[in-house]
């Protein structure tokens, strides 16, 4: 159940009231010494007091007879800056103001007890004050000259508090810590500020009738002004209702107009995205503007306090609403790092943080408006610092299992998952914090290496290539390339956690649709094959390479031993149960979807097949990562996204292990001893230069391939050279010259984008998607084929392996791959 901000705000207020009750609940003798004893018992310095009396004597009486304390404070600041007084003088000055504040609070409370209105006479019984609070100078029990009414006494109290808060900024750090801390002096100041808030509320209740009286006077004496306020109120309500009805339709028309533009340039895409975000955040912004205008209409005596307090609360709540709406929008669009398998966890976490920040800002703003920056604000900060711990504990609880799964993917520790999942309490939090710190350290290290690699890889590759040419090294044979590129050898520990979870679901006779999402070459098919061979039942394996559901359906029935004529629902379910089939592995399900109008028909047919089966069965389907993002944007992900397993990029260690296993299975022993690896990639912990170079090559290949094993093996195969003695030597991987792609036209990039999102696509579908003229598409495809960027297979086009990573990275940087960031490719 989500935590509502109002509940957290209520909890905070209860904590503050409890703290206040603790102060009020002190024993009688202790309370007298805590709250009444004058500060004369604190440090006394005769020379300091004399300096204050001579240099800081109260200014001449203001208009109402009260001392002009603001001028007095400014005078003190100037003398402190000119070293005419010391910090010790500031401490004594603050002590005098504290005594005056306490006395003024008691006087104000006594005046409120006998007043029926704010303009009644301020009646103060000096004898009673002296009896209740002894120890002060005689003159302090008297009201200042010129203070006659309760309203004048209230204004004098507020001015005195403002000067007291200003003096608090001038005292020594030790004295400020005492005044805002948990010691005796700090509790006295906290009590004084609570008393001010309590008395302020009492005063405002007396002042509220003034608003009614002013309204009555306006109705009798100046009805035009009141009528104008009513007219403004009605007009803004009517405009608000019209605006909320007009704007959504207008935004929809603007969006439709932009969608009809061909070709769809980057500027058009940016405008579309901007319109979408405006539509998401317009509601809280509209309410914020409405309440701001309505509060400006409440210009009545007696409503200032209510108006200011309500404005602060409404503004912070609406700002929090805007923040949460933006987070939801980012998650829905798959941008800003909120896309993927952890979207819900990240959104939940950021909502908790947003609520924490909103309550902190609201509390500080309210207290600053009521009593200023002093003891109570310091306590607010302390309370929220303490609330940071439950917030962190809650975040660690949310990310508990995800952190462990990520640690398994990084280092595959031999820790049973059920033991880690069973941890509770402090042990659970400490374990999550430890795992999080390890993952953060690993991420920082890998990010630094990638940055360094991007700067130096091209130059190092060029120098190594020159050296190889001088030594007349020759490329390796195609047989070696074939053996390294095409093999069923995989690392059993890669994605072990995901495989185990899926196998447990199959063995438990669960039903559902599971999508295995990963980019081309990451190992989706091998993942499904490993799952099919590891569970305790039989499986069916189907490939969607032909892009037709009829072929998929026919292959499904063939493996069941049925014909299309006899394949009724009952017969299909009976055959599945009889053959003990619990898994149907469908490879490359994205080839059933085409990025054109009506291109999701084949996927819709597949969902009908899911409905026809009612026996316990897991439908596991591999989906290309970029095609899945396209399907998600087209709101077609519900066909294949009941449960999603994202196959992540391989780690540097896993890439290195895979290369060694492939070399071993191919019967080759590459020589790493003579390659010149940049120093930042070398493993300095190794004593042998060959091992240092080996680790450096693996790190560079892992960085260039971005953790894709298929690309990594092709890069490694290109690094192998044959010297004049017939020995295989390793050279540095070379970056492709992507300058021509960087300068490519928007039409060419859009064609490459469509191919990347489909993996395999026909020229007819490209035309229907982009709505370009046929000659434009043919010319673009001919150029990309000649450049080696795209290959043509059986009437279909796809991006070639050597250029796959470069093209996807450039498209992501130009924001042409939906939901994909540059760092992720």
SULFENTA-V675868 format. One record per residue. N is the residue number from 1. D_FIRST is the distance of its C-alpha to the first C-alpha in Angstrom with 1 decimal. Layout:
{{N/D_FIRST} {N/D_FIRST}}
//
This chain:
{{1/0.0} {2/3.8} {3/6.5} {4/9.0} {5/12.6} {6/14.1} {7/12.3} {8/13.6} {9/16.9} {10/17.2} {11/16.8} {12/19.5} {13/21.8} {14/21.6} {15/22.6} {16/25.4} {17/26.6} {18/26.6} {19/28.8} {20/31.0} {21/31.3} {22/32.4} {23/35.2} {24/36.3} {25/36.3} {26/38.9} {27/42.1} {28/44.8} {29/47.2} {30/44.6} {31/43.2} {32/46.7} {33/47.3} {34/43.8} {35/43.8} {36/47.4} {37/49.7} {38/51.1} {39/50.7} {40/54.5} {41/53.8} {42/52.1} {43/54.3} {44/57.4} {45/59.6} {46/62.7} {47/63.4} {48/59.9} {49/60.0} {50/63.5} {51/62.2} {52/59.4} {53/61.8} {54/64.4} {55/62.2} {56/59.2} {57/60.7} {58/58.8} {59/59.7} {60/61.6} {61/60.1} {62/57.9} {63/58.3} {64/57.0} {65/58.6} {66/55.6} {67/55.9} {68/54.9} {69/52.4} {70/51.1} {71/54.6} {72/54.9} {73/51.8} {74/52.9} {75/56.3} {76/54.8} {77/52.8} {78/56.0} {79/58.0} {80/55.4} {81/55.4} {82/59.2} {83/59.3} {84/61.1} {85/58.6} {86/56.6} {87/53.0} {88/54.2} {89/55.4} {90/51.9} {91/50.5} {92/53.1} {93/52.5} {94/48.8} {95/49.7} {96/51.9} {97/49.1} {98/46.8} {99/49.4} {100/49.9} {101/46.2} {102/45.9} {103/49.0} {104/47.8} {105/44.5} {106/46.5} {107/48.9} {108/46.2} {109/44.5} {110/47.9} {111/48.6} {112/45.4} {113/46.2} {114/49.4} {115/48.4} {116/47.5} {117/47.1} {118/46.7} {119/50.4} {120/51.7} {121/53.9} {122/52.2} {123/53.7} {124/53.6} {125/55.5} {126/56.7} {127/58.2} {128/55.0} {129/53.2} {130/55.8} {131/55.6} {132/51.7} {133/51.5} {134/54.9} {135/55.9} {136/55.6} {137/58.6} {138/60.2} {139/59.7} {140/55.9} {141/55.6} {142/57.1} {143/55.3} {144/56.2} {145/59.0} {146/58.0} {147/54.8} {148/55.4} {149/52.3} {150/48.7} {151/47.7} {152/50.1} {153/48.9} {154/45.3} {155/46.3} {156/48.4} {157/45.4} {158/43.2} {159/46.1} {160/46.6} {161/43.0} {162/43.2} {163/46.4} {164/44.9} {165/42.0} {166/44.5} {167/46.7} {168/43.7} {169/43.7} {170/47.3} {171/47.4} {172/47.5} {173/44.3} {174/44.9} {175/45.2} {176/42.1} {177/40.1} {178/41.5} {179/40.7} {180/37.0} {181/36.4} {182/35.8} {183/39.6} {184/41.6} {185/42.3} {186/38.7} {187/37.5} {188/40.4} {189/39.2} {190/35.6} {191/36.9} {192/39.1} {193/36.3} {194/34.2} {195/37.3} {196/37.8} {197/34.3} {198/35.0} {199/38.5} {200/37.4} {201/35.0} {202/38.0} {203/40.3} {204/38.0} {205/37.9} {206/41.7} {207/41.8} {208/39.6} {209/42.6} {210/44.4} {211/42.2} {212/43.3} {213/46.9} {214/46.8} {215/45.4} {216/48.2} {217/50.8} {218/49.6} {219/49.8} {220/53.4} {221/54.8} {222/53.0} {223/51.1} {224/51.3} {225/48.9} {226/46.4} {227/46.9} {228/46.2} {229/42.9} {230/41.9} {231/43.2} {232/41.1} {233/38.0} {234/38.7} {235/39.7} {236/36.6} {237/34.4} {238/36.6} {239/36.6} {240/32.8} {241/32.5} {242/35.3} {243/33.8} {244/30.4} {245/32.3} {246/34.9} {247/33.0} {248/30.8} {249/34.0} {250/36.0} {251/33.6} {252/33.7} {253/37.5} {254/37.7} {255/35.5} {256/37.7} {257/40.8} {258/39.8} {259/38.8} {260/42.3} {261/44.0} {262/45.7} {263/45.9} {264/42.4} {265/43.0} {266/40.7} {267/41.0} {268/39.9} {269/36.9} {270/35.9} {271/36.3} {272/34.2} {273/31.4} {274/31.9} {275/31.8} {276/28.5} {277/26.9} {278/28.5} {279/27.0} {280/23.4} {281/23.8} {282/26.2} {283/23.9} {284/22.8} {285/26.3} {286/27.8} {287/25.9} {288/26.9} {289/30.5} {290/30.5} {291/29.3} {292/31.7} {293/34.6} {294/33.7} {295/33.6} {296/37.0} {297/38.4} {298/37.6} {299/40.8} {300/41.7} {301/43.0} {302/40.5} {303/37.4} {304/37.5} {305/35.1} {306/32.6} {307/32.9} {308/32.5} {309/29.5} {310/27.7} {311/28.7} {312/27.2} {313/23.8} {314/23.8} {315/25.0} {316/22.4} {317/19.5} {318/21.2} {319/22.0} {320/18.4} {321/17.7} {322/20.7} {323/19.5} {324/16.1} {325/18.1} {326/20.7} {327/18.3} {328/17.1} {329/20.8} {330/21.9} {331/19.5} {332/20.7} {333/24.3} {334/24.0} {335/25.7} {336/25.4} {337/24.4} {338/21.0} {339/22.5} {340/22.7} {341/20.8} {342/18.6} {343/17.5} {344/13.8} {345/14.1} {346/16.2} {347/14.3} {348/11.1} {349/13.7} {350/15.6} {351/12.8} {352/12.3} {353/16.1} {354/16.6} {355/14.6} {356/16.7} {357/19.8} {358/19.2} {359/18.9} {360/21.9} {361/24.0} {362/23.2} {363/24.2} {364/27.3} {365/28.4} {366/28.2} {367/30.0} {368/32.6} {369/33.2} {370/33.7} {371/35.7} {372/36.1} {373/35.8} {374/36.6} {375/35.2} {376/31.9} {377/30.8} {378/31.8} {379/29.5} {380/26.6} {381/27.2} {382/27.4} {383/24.2} {384/22.3} {385/24.4} {386/23.1} {387/19.5} {388/20.2} {389/20.3} {390/16.8} {391/15.8} {392/18.2} {393/17.1} {394/13.5} {395/15.0} {396/17.4} {397/14.9} {398/13.3} {399/16.9} {400/18.4} {401/19.5} {402/20.2} {403/22.5} {404/24.3} {405/24.8} {406/26.3} {407/28.5} {408/29.8} {409/30.7} {410/32.5} {411/34.5} {412/33.6} {413/33.6} {414/34.5} {415/31.4} {416/29.9} {417/26.4} {418/25.4} {419/26.6} {420/24.6} {421/21.4} {422/22.1} {423/22.3} {424/20.1} {425/20.2} {426/22.7} {427/24.4} {428/21.4} {429/21.0} {430/24.8} {431/25.1} {432/22.6} {433/24.3} {434/27.7} {435/26.8} {436/25.4} {437/28.7} {438/30.8} {439/29.1} {440/29.5} {441/33.2} {442/33.8} {443/32.4} {444/34.5} {445/37.5} {446/37.2} {447/36.6} {448/39.7} {449/41.8} {450/40.7} {451/41.8} {452/45.0} {453/45.6} {454/45.2} {455/47.9} {456/50.4} {457/50.1} {458/52.3} {459/55.1} {460/55.2} {461/55.2} {462/58.1} {463/60.2} {464/59.7} {465/60.6} {466/63.9} {467/64.6} {468/64.1} {469/66.5} {470/69.1} {471/69.0} {472/69.1} {473/66.0} {474/65.4} {475/62.3} {476/61.4} {477/62.1} {478/59.9} {479/59.7} {480/58.0} {481/55.6} {482/54.9} {483/54.4} {484/51.9} {485/49.9} {486/49.7} {487/48.8} {488/46.3} {489/46.0} {490/42.4} {491/40.7} {492/39.0} {493/36.5} {494/35.3} {495/31.8} {496/32.2} {497/28.5} {498/27.7} {499/30.7} {500/29.8} {501/26.3} {502/27.9} {503/30.8} {504/28.5} {505/26.9} {506/30.4} {507/31.7} {508/28.9} {509/30.0} {510/26.8} {511/27.0} {512/25.6} {513/26.7} {514/26.5} {515/27.8} {516/29.6} {517/29.6} {518/32.2} {519/35.1} {520/38.6} {521/40.2} {522/37.2} {523/37.7} {524/35.6} {525/38.5} {526/39.3} {527/35.7} {528/35.8} {529/39.2} {530/38.2} {531/35.3} {532/37.7} {533/40.2} {534/37.9} {535/36.1} {536/37.8} {537/38.4} {538/40.3} {539/39.3} {540/40.3} {541/40.7} {542/41.2} {543/41.9} {544/41.3} {545/44.1} {546/46.0} {547/43.1} {548/43.6} {549/41.5} {550/44.7} {551/45.8} {552/42.4} {553/42.5} {554/46.2} {555/45.5} {556/42.6} {557/45.0} {558/47.8} {559/46.0} {560/45.2} {561/48.9} {562/48.4} {563/50.1} {564/48.5} {565/50.6} {566/49.3} {567/45.7} {568/44.0} {569/40.4} {570/41.6} {571/44.1} {572/41.6} {573/39.1} {574/42.0} {575/43.3} {576/40.0} {577/39.7} {578/43.4} {579/43.3} {580/40.1} {581/38.5} {582/34.8} {583/34.6} {584/35.8} {585/36.0} {586/36.6} {587/37.9} {588/37.6} {589/35.6} {590/35.6} {591/39.3} {592/38.5} {593/37.0} {594/39.3} {595/38.4} {596/40.3} {597/39.8} {598/39.3} {599/38.9} {600/35.8} {601/37.8} {602/38.5} {603/34.8} {604/34.1} {605/36.9} {606/35.2} {607/32.1} {608/34.4} {609/35.7} {610/32.2} {611/31.8} {612/35.3} {613/34.4} {614/32.6} {615/33.5} {616/31.1} {617/31.6} {618/30.0} {619/31.1} {620/31.2} {621/32.4} {622/33.4} {623/32.7} {624/34.4} {625/32.0} {626/33.6} {627/33.9} {628/30.2} {629/29.4} {630/31.8} {631/30.3} {632/26.8} {633/28.3} {634/30.1} {635/26.9} {636/28.5} {637/26.3} {638/24.7} {639/28.1} {640/27.7} {641/24.1} {642/22.2} {643/22.0} {644/23.5} {645/25.4} {646/26.7} {647/30.1} {648/30.4} {649/33.7} {650/36.0} {651/36.6} {652/40.1} {653/40.8} {654/40.0} {655/42.1} {656/45.0} {657/44.7} {658/44.8} {659/47.9} {660/49.7} {661/49.0} {662/50.2} {663/53.3} {664/54.0} {665/53.7} {666/55.9} {667/58.5} {668/58.6} {669/58.6} {670/58.0} {671/59.7} {672/57.4} {673/60.1} {674/61.6} {675/58.6} {676/58.0} {677/54.3} {678/53.0} {679/52.6} {680/48.9} {681/48.1} {682/50.4} {683/49.2} {684/51.4} {685/50.5} {686/52.8} {687/56.5} {688/57.8} {689/57.9} {690/57.1} {691/53.9} {692/52.9} {693/53.7} {694/51.8} {695/48.6} {696/49.2} {697/49.8} {698/46.7} {699/44.7} {700/46.3} {701/45.8} {702/42.1} {703/41.7} {704/43.7} {705/42.0} {706/38.5} {707/37.9} {708/39.2} {709/41.5} {710/43.6} {711/44.4} {712/44.9} {713/47.5} {714/49.3} {715/49.5} {716/50.9} {717/53.4} {718/54.6} {719/55.0} {720/57.5} {721/61.2} {722/64.5} {723/67.2} {724/70.9} {725/70.8} {726/68.3} {727/65.5} {728/61.9} {729/60.8} {730/57.4} {731/57.2} {732/54.4} {733/52.0} {734/53.0} {735/50.7} {736/51.5} {737/52.9} {738/50.2} {739/52.0} {740/52.9} {741/49.3} {742/48.3} {743/51.0} {744/50.2} {745/49.9} {746/46.7} {747/48.1} {748/48.5} {749/45.1} {750/43.5} {751/45.6} {752/44.4} {753/40.8} {754/41.1} {755/42.8} {756/40.2} {757/37.3} {758/39.3} {759/41.1} {760/43.9} {761/44.9} {762/48.1} {763/50.0} {764/49.5} {765/45.7} {766/46.0} {767/48.1} {768/45.8} {769/42.8} {770/44.5} {771/47.1} {772/49.7} {773/53.4} {774/54.6} {775/57.1} {776/54.5} {777/52.2} {778/55.2} {779/56.6} {780/53.3} {781/52.8} {782/56.5} {783/56.0} {784/52.8} {785/54.6} {786/57.7} {787/55.6} {788/53.9} {789/50.4} {790/50.0} {791/51.7} {792/52.8} {793/52.3} {794/53.4} {795/52.9} {796/49.4} {797/48.6} {798/46.3} {799/46.1} {800/48.4} {801/47.2} {802/49.1} {803/47.5} {804/44.0} {805/42.3} {806/44.4} {807/43.7} {808/39.9} {809/39.7} {810/41.8} {811/39.8} {812/36.5} {813/38.1} {814/39.3} {815/35.8} {816/37.2} {817/34.9} {818/31.6} {819/28.6} {820/30.9} {821/31.7} {822/35.1} {823/33.9} {824/32.5} {825/35.9}}
//
